[in-house]
Amino acid sequence: MNAAEFEERYFEDPGFAPGLKGGDEVRGYGYFPDYFPIVEAQLSALAELSGAESLLDAGCGKGALAAYARQDLGLRVTGLDRSRHGLASAARAFGGARSVRADCARLPFKAAAFDAAWCNGVLQYLAADDARAALAGLVRVARRAVFVSNIAAAQRHTEWGRRDPLTRLYLGPRSWAALAAEAAPSWRVAALPFEGESAILLWRAPLTAVFPLRFVELALERQRRLGALRRSPPGLDDFYRRQARAGL
Ligand SMILES: C[S@@+](CC[C@H](N)C(=O)[O-])C[C@H]1O[C@@H](n2cnc3c(N)ncnc32)[C@H](O)[C@@H]1O
């Protein structure tokens, strides 16, 4: 199978890589119906609380989230992915001029080119050094905030994880936060308590120390409103305790 065939099968073939696919294909990347509202809530909370007007979607796939950010949130969005097939679809979804084919470990943008950067479901496919380089690149090109979310460590031992041949890094949120702190020493980093994934938030002034707390509360409230939150995430109490220890 050549690279183009691999890419097309990765995105389009419901029989390919069972475990990586599933749910509806309508959104462009195997989103389970319950998953899109979760991410929608996170993205809208990030945009609102960071005051972002421009966004980099690193590893945008077929552009489902980039299209949502542009159409529903009114952001100027640049999508980046290394997949030619994904990008061709993304260009149709949110405008060809703003889609870039590149490796997210080597971001081809000027420093502080975007207000915020978003990277959902991508870095777990990279080797650790490349993931570190991607995190360093994301904070280099973002002015205020970076949200990164990945596969949670626990999923490695599920049927899903056993059948997933592509994931290289199964890290919990605290380990992702430690990796990000190494890669972005001048930024603040928080491990977030969302269920079923590892998510981290990086931010800097003018955003203040209360930013992750407000982000989590707003995102959970929106997930609840969209019917995507069935129970309180198990990590939430621990998150609140850590925030309280930090005096927030
Ligand atoms: C699970 S999909 C997530 C797509 C999108 N972020 C979303 O949430 O719908 C993973 C994407 O990461 C892209 N990807 C994987 N490694 C990459 C890299 N090193 N640089 C850029 N994109 C990469 C893949 O091509 C694919 O589009």
The ligand as an SDF file (V2000), in Angstrom:
LIG
                    3D

 27 29  0  0  0  0  0  0  0  0999 V2000
   -7.2710   11.1750   15.0080 C   0  0  0  0  0  0  0  0  0  0  0  0
   -7.0400   12.3030   13.6750 S   0  0  0  0  0  0  0  0  0  0  0  0
   -7.5720   13.8090   14.4870 C   0  0  0  0  0  0  0  0  0  0  0  0
   -8.0100   14.8250   13.5070 C   0  0  0  0  0  0  0  0  0  0  0  0
   -8.5620   16.1400   14.1160 C   0  0  0  0  0  0  0  0  0  0  0  0
   -7.6330   16.7900   14.9970 N   0  0  0  0  0  0  0  0  0  0  0  0
   -9.8510   15.8900   14.8220 C   0  0  0  0  0  0  0  0  0  0  0  0
   -9.9230   16.0160   16.0390 O   0  0  0  0  0  0  0  0  0  0  0  0
  -10.8080   15.5460   14.1440 O   0  0  0  0  0  0  0  0  0  0  0  0
   -5.2680   12.4270   13.6780 C   0  0  0  0  0  0  0  0  0  0  0  0
   -4.7100   13.3660   12.6250 C   0  0  0  0  0  0  0  0  0  0  0  0
   -3.3470   13.6190   12.9310 O   0  0  0  0  0  0  0  0  0  0  0  0
   -2.6390   13.7130   11.7050 C   0  0  0  0  0  0  0  0  0  0  0  0
   -1.2200   13.5500   12.0150 N   0  0  0  0  0  0  0  0  0  0  0  0
   -0.6170   12.4630   12.5530 C   0  0  0  0  0  0  0  0  0  0  0  0
    0.6920   12.7130   12.7230 N   0  0  0  0  0  0  0  0  0  0  0  0
    0.9140   13.9890   12.2800 C   0  0  0  0  0  0  0  0  0  0  0  0
    2.0620   14.8290   12.1900 C   0  0  0  0  0  0  0  0  0  0  0  0
    3.2580   14.3950   12.5890 N   0  0  0  0  0  0  0  0  0  0  0  0
    1.9220   16.0690   11.7050 N   0  0  0  0  0  0  0  0  0  0  0  0
    0.7100   16.5230   11.2830 C   0  0  0  0  0  0  0  0  0  0  0  0
   -0.4130   15.7670   11.3370 N   0  0  0  0  0  0  0  0  0  0  0  0
   -0.3080   14.5160   11.8230 C   0  0  0  0  0  0  0  0  0  0  0  0
   -3.2540   12.6000   10.8740 C   0  0  0  0  0  0  0  0  0  0  0  0
   -2.9760   12.7740    9.5040 O   0  0  0  0  0  0  0  0  0  0  0  0
   -4.7320   12.7780   11.2230 C   0  0  0  0  0  0  0  0  0  0  0  0
   -5.3390   13.7180   10.3720 O   0  0  0  0  0  0  0  0  0  0  0  0
  1  2  1  0
  2  3  1  0
  2 10  1  0
  3  4  1  0
  4  5  1  0
  5  6  1  0
  5  7  1  0
  7  8  2  0
  7  9  1  0
 10 11  1  0
 11 12  1  0
 11 26  1  0
 12 13  1  0
 13 14  1  0
 13 24  1  0
 14 15  1  0
 14 23  1  0
 15 16  2  0
 16 17  1  0
 17 18  1  0
 17 23  2  0
 18 19  1  0
 18 20  2  0
 20 21  1  0
 21 22  2  0
 22 23  1  0
 24 25  1  0
 24 26  1  0
 26 27  1  0
M  CHG  2   2   1   9  -1
M  END
$$$$
